[in-house]
Amino acid sequence: MSHSADPRPMTSRRSGPLKGEAQVPGDKSISHRALILGAMSVGETRITGLLEGQDVLDTARAMAAFGAQVERLGPGEWSVHGVGVGGFAEPEGVIDCGNSGTGVRLIMGAVATTPIAVTFTGDASLSRRPMARVTDPLAQFGADITTREGGRLPITIRGAADPVPLRYRTPVASAQIKSAILLAGLNAPGETVVIEAEPTRDHSERMLAGFGAQIRSETTEEGHVITLTGRPELVAQPVAVPRDPSSAAFPVAAALIVPGSRIRVPGVSRNPTRDGLYVTLLEMGADIAFENPREEGGEPVADLVVRHGPLKGVTVPGERAASMIDEFPILSVIAAFAEGATVMNGVAELRVKESDRIDAMARGLEANGVRVEETRDSMTVHGMTSVPGGGTAVTHLDHRIAMSFLILGLATQNPVAVDDGGPIATSFPDFLPLMQGLGGDLG
Ligand code: S3P
């Protein structure tokens, strides 16, 4: 929901060893997709472990506005009675996706091949973000789309009455673009094909297959090719949402940088398309064990056991960026405590997230005494044995920037402040009590 809530300044302070178990919330990407596919299928989809952050609640509200019956049965437990592929009704009001790029881009895809008119809006952060990367391919299905200057929100889509399928090579590695096209392809006849240079998170493909769509992924000389057959009858499925590796990254980082810490983070998704941070941390020498590997809700998961220890700087190759795209802010915090420099390559996409994350991290780290270099598509953080802190980070309505700097302050000499922690509720509503429960001094 877009709201102009007053900024909520927060501060974190040097803390003693962190101990205990961190039950992080459900995966945000999978939560959005469970609600959307539930709404596009026939029958009742029961979801457990749904992330009840504002981003996902906005998607739930949107699905209800299209005619799906969406009900909260208990904490994280939701029921969706869908209307079937092509069954969305025209909503009476504007669809407000708040802060969520995933929400708005995926839902625009889901409506682009159904003959209804829908206007989308969002908060100040979302209204600055590029949408042409999604509206351009959706227009090629036959949708009629009007955007504000520069392809920004608000956007009105009149879905195609007579859609044609699409074969599309994504210009940047983005699961949101891929997923918007696949969701649009559901109500187009024939085969819709997405080609990506680097594989991006594959939750849409996994879940579409689970709901009975015909979908296949292959690596050819063209790249990573996903082919979906349109007009399936999607059949409602139970969805058990695993815990979010991107949210787990915050307590994991805290345990790595606060001396004497040892924590356990159970049931975290280890989907290889999301695993880049953990690969990088092991290269840095981090003490992380992955216990009880198993399958939950169609995704590989494990219990993480993390201990503080010495870390060294590494170079993160550009090809790994897609598999850890949301984790660079917290990696740059961890890197401040490593020996030597950590170089992050191929990260230009960070400039169009909820904020320009390269700029936000560089300015905030510098304000806390850390040396950072940046180019358009890279960032280098110079680690130090003792990080001064004492600065205030500007978070630009970006939940991950706020959480990253609050984690930083748990291990700096002086407290670290953020100007606004309010947006943390979009993805990790219990972040503060969870970190306090481990022994962190923040609030
Ligand atoms: C997401 C994809 C990523 C990621 C976002 C969630 C998704 O965005 O940053 O937080 O659920 O598909 P891009 O696909 O634009 O890189």
Residues whose N, C-alpha, C, O or C-beta is under 5 A from the ligand:
A	BS01	S3P	S29 T102 A173 S174 A175 Q176 I177 I325 D326
